Amino acid sequence: MQQDYFKNLFGQATKSLFSSKTVRTAFLGLSLLAPACFAEAQTLASLPPAGHSIADMGGAKPIMGWVRFCETYASECAVNTAEPQTIELTPQVWKLITSVNQRVNASVKAVTDADHWGVVDVWGFPDDGKGDCEDFQLLKRRILAENGLPRRAMRMTVVIDELGEGHAVLLVRTNQGDYVLDNKTSTVLPWDRTGYVYIKRESQAGTGWVSLGGITSPTISSPTTTANR
């Protein structure tokens, strides 16, 4: 099924997108050429307006789905402290970031883990062309890292979305501020323009998570899953 899916996507039979760097690079090449209405205009823009970074507020308990993911994909969770904590944002880098966000969103079908796997929350890669929020963002990070961006500057982040539910986005930390890659929109937004409540993200100092202080009401609890699409 996986092979058929990518045959349809690329017009030729390939190995898994996620196990072949060559195919991932081809995937990115297609993304740079693909039109995407308004989002394409963002891709072609020189640079977004400068923003600011979201501050962390100490340690936080990770999502259990992430813990299990790290048991299988340890290298995806490891932090190389020799890498920079922020990305130097240039027009070329911005084009790369926005293109990957658009193309992954267009190529993966959103489906909940409950419908996909019969369990509430599983973090992984959308190998069969289907996944929920964290699967989209993990794939985006992998492609961006393989194209030269420091993984340390790209942090998986848990928010409360417009539905009041736990949701995962990819927070890209740059010298112009923090930007969000999200499967709900193909526009890359400054973190403070999404309307989300920011709960926690992966640490940049080591394997673990830090709080972003988003919950200030005792009647709202921190999400334990990112189970929506």
C-alpha positions as CSV (number, residue, x, y, z in Angstrom):
1,M,0.0,0.0,0.0
2,Q,2.8,2.4,0.9
3,Q,4.6,1.8,-2.3
4,D,1.4,2.3,-4.4
5,Y,0.7,5.5,-2.5
6,F,4.1,7.0,-3.4
7,K,3.9,5.7,-6.9
8,N,0.7,7.7,-7.4
9,L,2.2,10.7,-5.7
10,F,5.5,10.9,-7.7
11,G,4.4,9.1,-10.9
12,Q,6.9,6.3,-10.4
13,A,7.6,3.5,-8.0
14,T,9.9,4.4,-5.2
15,K,11.1,3.1,-1.9
16,S,9.6,4.6,1.2
17,L,9.9,8.3,1.3
18,F,11.1,8.1,4.8
19,S,13.9,5.6,4.4
20,S,15.5,7.1,1.3
21,K,17.3,10.4,1.5
22,T,17.3,10.5,-2.3
23,V,13.5,10.2,-2.5
24,R,13.1,12.8,0.2
25,T,15.2,15.2,-1.7
26,A,13.1,14.6,-4.8
27,F,10.0,15.2,-2.7
28,L,11.5,18.6,-1.7
29,G,12.3,19.4,-5.3
30,L,8.7,18.9,-6.2
31,S,7.6,21.0,-3.3
32,L,9.6,24.0,-4.5
33,L,7.8,23.9,-7.9
34,A,4.2,23.1,-6.7
35,P,1.7,26.0,-6.9
36,A,-0.4,26.5,-3.8
37,C,-2.5,29.7,-4.3
38,F,-2.0,32.1,-1.4
39,A,0.6,30.0,0.3
40,E,2.7,30.1,-2.9
41,A,2.9,33.9,-2.5
42,Q,4.4,33.3,0.9
43,T,7.0,30.9,-0.5
44,L,8.1,33.5,-3.0
45,A,8.2,36.4,-0.5
46,S,11.7,37.5,0.5
47,L,11.3,37.2,4.2
48,P,8.4,37.4,6.8
49,P,8.2,40.4,9.1
50,A,10.5,40.0,12.1
51,G,8.8,38.6,15.2
52,H,10.0,37.4,18.6
53,S,10.6,34.2,20.4
54,I,8.5,32.5,23.0
55,A,10.2,32.0,26.4
56,D,10.4,28.7,28.2
57,M,9.6,28.4,31.9
58,G,11.5,25.4,33.2
59,G,11.0,21.6,32.8
60,A,7.8,19.9,31.7
61,K,6.6,16.3,31.5
62,P,6.7,15.0,27.9
63,I,3.7,13.6,26.0
64,M,3.7,9.8,26.4
65,G,3.4,9.3,22.7
66,W,6.7,11.2,22.2
67,V,8.3,9.0,24.8
68,R,7.3,5.8,22.9
69,F,8.4,7.5,19.6
70,C,11.8,8.1,21.1
71,E,12.2,4.5,22.0
72,T,11.9,3.6,18.4
73,Y,13.5,6.7,16.8
74,A,16.2,7.8,19.3
75,S,18.1,9.9,16.8
76,E,14.9,12.0,16.1
77,C,14.8,12.9,19.8
78,A,18.5,13.4,20.5
79,V,19.8,17.0,20.9
80,N,23.2,17.9,19.5
81,T,24.2,20.9,21.6
82,A,26.9,21.7,19.0
83,E,24.1,22.8,16.6
84,P,22.9,26.4,16.7
85,Q,19.7,27.0,18.7
86,T,18.3,29.3,16.0
87,I,18.2,29.3,12.2
88,E,19.7,32.2,10.3
89,L,16.6,33.2,8.2
90,T,17.4,34.0,4.6
91,P,15.1,34.2,1.6
92,Q,16.3,30.7,0.5
93,V,15.8,29.2,4.0
94,W,12.3,30.8,4.2
95,K,11.4,29.3,0.8
96,L,12.6,25.9,2.0
97,I,10.6,26.1,5.2
98,T,7.4,27.2,3.6
99,S,7.7,24.8,0.7
100,V,8.1,21.8,2.9
101,N,5.1,22.9,5.0
102,Q,2.9,23.2,2.0
103,R,3.9,20.0,0.2
104,V,3.7,17.7,3.3
105,N,0.3,19.2,4.1
106,A,-0.9,18.5,0.5
107,S,0.6,15.0,0.3
108,V,-0.5,13.4,3.6
109,K,-4.1,12.6,4.5
110,A,-5.1,13.8,8.0
111,V,-6.6,10.9,10.0
112,T,-6.8,10.4,13.8
113,D,-4.7,7.7,15.5
114,A,-8.0,6.2,16.7
115,D,-9.2,5.8,13.2
116,H,-5.8,4.9,11.8
117,W,-4.4,2.5,14.4
118,G,-7.2,2.0,16.9
119,V,-5.4,3.7,19.7
120,V,-5.6,7.3,21.1
121,D,-2.1,8.6,20.4
122,V,0.8,7.2,18.4
123,W,3.7,9.4,17.3
124,G,5.5,8.3,14.1
125,F,5.9,9.0,10.4
126,P,3.1,8.8,7.9
127,D,4.6,5.9,5.9
128,D,1.3,5.0,4.3
129,G,0.4,8.6,3.4
130,K,-1.9,9.0,6.4
131,G,-1.3,10.6,9.8
132,D,-2.4,13.1,12.4
133,C,-0.8,16.4,13.6
134,E,2.5,15.2,15.1
135,D,3.1,12.8,12.1
136,F,3.0,15.7,9.7
137,Q,5.3,17.8,11.8
138,L,7.9,15.0,12.4
139,L,8.1,14.4,8.6
140,K,8.6,18.2,8.0
141,R,11.4,18.3,10.5
142,R,13.1,15.2,9.1
143,I,13.0,16.7,5.5
144,L,14.3,20.1,6.7
145,A,17.1,18.5,8.8
146,E,18.2,16.4,5.8
147,N,18.4,19.6,3.8
148,G,20.7,21.3,6.2
149,L,18.7,23.0,8.9
150,P,19.7,22.3,12.5
151,R,17.3,19.9,14.2
152,R,18.0,21.6,17.5
153,A,16.3,24.7,16.2
154,M,13.1,22.8,15.2
155,R,11.1,21.7,18.3
156,M,8.0,19.6,18.5
157,T,5.5,21.7,20.5
158,V,2.2,20.9,22.2
159,V,-0.5,23.5,22.1
160,I,-4.2,23.8,22.9
161,D,-6.0,24.6,19.6
162,E,-9.1,26.4,18.6
163,L,-11.2,23.4,19.6
164,G,-9.7,23.3,23.1
165,E,-7.8,20.1,22.2
166,G,-4.2,19.0,22.4
167,H,-2.4,19.6,19.1
168,A,1.2,19.2,17.9
169,V,3.0,21.8,15.7
170,L,6.6,22.3,14.7
171,L,8.2,25.4,16.2
172,V,11.1,26.7,14.1
173,R,13.3,29.0,16.1
174,T,15.1,31.7,14.0
175,N,17.0,34.9,14.4
176,Q,13.8,36.7,13.3
177,G,11.6,35.0,15.9
178,D,9.7,31.7,16.3
179,Y,7.5,30.4,13.5
180,V,5.0,27.6,13.4
181,L,4.6,24.8,10.8
182,D,1.1,23.3,11.2
183,N,-0.9,20.8,9.2
184,K,-4.1,22.9,9.7
185,T,-2.7,25.7,7.4
186,S,-0.1,25.9,4.7
187,T,0.9,29.4,5.8
188,V,3.8,29.5,8.2
189,L,2.9,31.9,11.0
190,P,4.7,33.7,13.8
191,W,3.9,31.7,17.0
192,D,1.8,34.5,18.4
193,R,-0.4,34.8,15.3
194,T,-1.8,31.2,15.5
195,G,-4.4,31.7,18.2
196,Y,-3.1,28.7,20.1
197,V,-2.2,28.3,23.8
198,Y,1.4,27.2,24.0
199,I,1.9,24.4,26.6
200,K,5.3,22.9,26.1
201,R,8.0,22.0,23.6
202,E,11.1,19.8,23.3
203,S,14.1,21.2,25.1
204,Q,17.1,22.5,23.2
205,A,19.5,21.5,26.0
206,G,18.9,17.8,26.1
207,T,16.3,15.1,25.6
208,G,13.3,16.4,27.5
209,W,10.6,19.1,27.4
210,V,10.2,22.6,28.7
211,S,7.1,24.5,29.8
212,L,5.8,27.4,27.8
213,G,3.5,28.5,30.5
214,G,0.3,28.6,28.5
215,I,-2.0,27.2,31.1
216,T,-2.9,29.8,33.8
217,S,-6.4,28.6,34.8
218,P,-6.8,25.8,37.4
219,T,-9.8,24.6,35.4
220,I,-7.7,23.8,32.3
221,S,-5.4,20.8,32.4
222,S,-2.3,20.2,30.3
223,P,-2.9,17.9,27.3
224,T,-1.7,14.3,27.8
225,T,-2.2,13.5,24.1
226,T,-2.2,15.2,20.7
227,A,-5.0,13.1,19.4
228,N,-6.7,15.3,16.9
229,R,-5.9,15.7,13.2
